[in-house]
Amino acid sequence: MSTAHFGRRTLLSISSLLFIAYVLAPIGWLLSSSLQSEAEITSVPPHWVPHQPTAENFTAIFKAKDHVVTYETRREGDSNSGGFIPSTAQNLLPSMWNSFIVAFAVVVLNLMVSVPAAYALAKIRFIGRTSSIYIMLTSRVIPDIALVVPFFLLVQKLGLLDNLLSLIITYLAITVPFSVFILLGYFESLPDELDKAARVDGCSRFQTLTLVFLPLALPSLVAVVLFAFLTSWNEFLLALMFTQTPASQTMPIVVASFASDFNISFSFINAAGVLAIIPPVIIAIMFERYIVSGLTAGAVKG
C-alpha cells in the first residue's frame, strides 16, 4: 500500500469519525442529561457521564398526572432538588398519543393518495401530465410559513380549529407532493414492458399497480412512510397555530410549554425529548435497509 493511498484512507477515516461525533453528540448529551439531576446538568464544567444516574425524570413524567400543581407549588418548586414538575407535564403522554394518531393517519392517507398519483404520472400518458408534475413540484418550493395564514383560514372555515383533523389535512398538503415525487422517480425507473405485459394478461390498472409495481416499489414506499411519519411527528408551527387545548395538542407543543413556567427543569425536558425520539428511531431501525435505496430510487436511469 502506497503512502499516498494510506494517507487518503487515514484522512477519510478521521473525517468520518469527526462527522459521526458531530451528528451523534446532541443525541448523546440528550440521553446523558436525561439521567442526571438538575444540579449535575448545570454543574461547571459539564460532564457527559452521569456521576449519579437517576431515572427520577422519567418517573416524574409517568406520575405527573397524579401530581397536583398549584400556584404555590409551581413557585416554590426547585428544579435543582429534583422535585420540580412543570404544570403541563400531565399533558405529555396524551400529547404523545395525539402525535401518534396524527402521524399514523397521515402515513396511511398519504400512501392512498400518492401511490396511485405517482403510478398514473409515471405510466399513463395523458394531456397535462408534464404540467401536473411541475405544478406539484412548484408547490413544495413555497415555504411552509407562507402557507400558515391560508391554512388557518381554511381550517377556521371548516370549523376544525383545536381538532386533530386540522393537522392531518394540512400535513397531507405538505407531504403528498414530495411523496409523489419520490414514488414517481421509482415507477419511471421500472420498465414499461412490465405494465404492458400485465395489461395484456388481463390485469386492470389497479391490479397492475397492486400486484406488479407495489411489491417492486417497497424501498420507495418505506422512504415515503418514514418521511410522512417524521414530518407529522416533528412539526411544530402548524400544530401551534391550530391547537389550543391539551385534547388536541401534539408532543412538540407540550414539550415547548415546559419552558414557560416559573422554573425550567432541563433534565425533565431532556427526558421528554428521549421519549419523543423513541418512535422515529424504532421505525428507522426496522426499515434501515430500505431507507437509502428508497430515497435514491429512480435517481439514475439507464
Stockholm file with secondary structure:
# STOCKHOLM 1.0

chainA/1-302         MSTAHFGRRTLLSISSLLFIAYVLAPIGWLLSSSLQSEAEITSVPPHWVPHQPTAENFTAIFKAKDHVVTYETRREGDSNSGGFIPSTAQNLLPSMWNSFIVAFAVVVLNLMVSVPAAYALAKIRFIGRTSSIYIMLTSRVIPDIALVVPFFLLVQKLGLLDNLLSLIITYLAITVPFSVFILLGYFESLPDELDKAARVDGCSRFQTLTLVFLPLALPSLVAVVLFAFLTSWNEFLLALMFTQTPASQTMPIVVASFASDFNISFSFINAAGVLAIIPPVIIAIMFERYIVSGLTAGAVKG
#=GR chainA/1-302 SS CCHHHHHHHHHHHHHHHHHHHHHHHHHHHHHHHHTSCHHHHTCSSCCSSCSSCCCHHHHHHHHGGGCCCCHHHHHHCCGGGTCCCCTTGGGHHHHHHHHHHHHHHHHHHHHHHHHHHHHHHHHCCCTTHHHHHHHHHHTTTSCGGGGHHHHHHHHHHHTCTTSHHHHHHHHHHHHHHHHHHHHHHHHHHSCHHHHHHHHHTTCCHHHIIIIIIHHHTHHHHHHHHHHHHHHHHHCCHHHHHHCCSTTTCCHHHHHHHGGGSSSCCHHHHHHHHHHHHHHHHHHHHHTHHHHHHHHSTTSSCC
#=GC SS_cons         CCHHHHHHHHHHHHHHHHHHHHHHHHHHHHHHHHTSCHHHHTCSSCCSSCSSCCCHHHHHHHHGGGCCCCHHHHHHCCGGGTCCCCTTGGGHHHHHHHHHHHHHHHHHHHHHHHHHHHHHHHHCCCTTHHHHHHHHHHTTTSCGGGGHHHHHHHHHHHTCTTSHHHHHHHHHHHHHHHHHHHHHHHHHHSCHHHHHHHHHTTCCHHHIIIIIIHHHTHHHHHHHHHHHHHHHHHCCHHHHHHCCSTTTCCHHHHHHHGGGSSSCCHHHHHHHHHHHHHHHHHHHHHTHHHHHHHHSTTSSCC
//
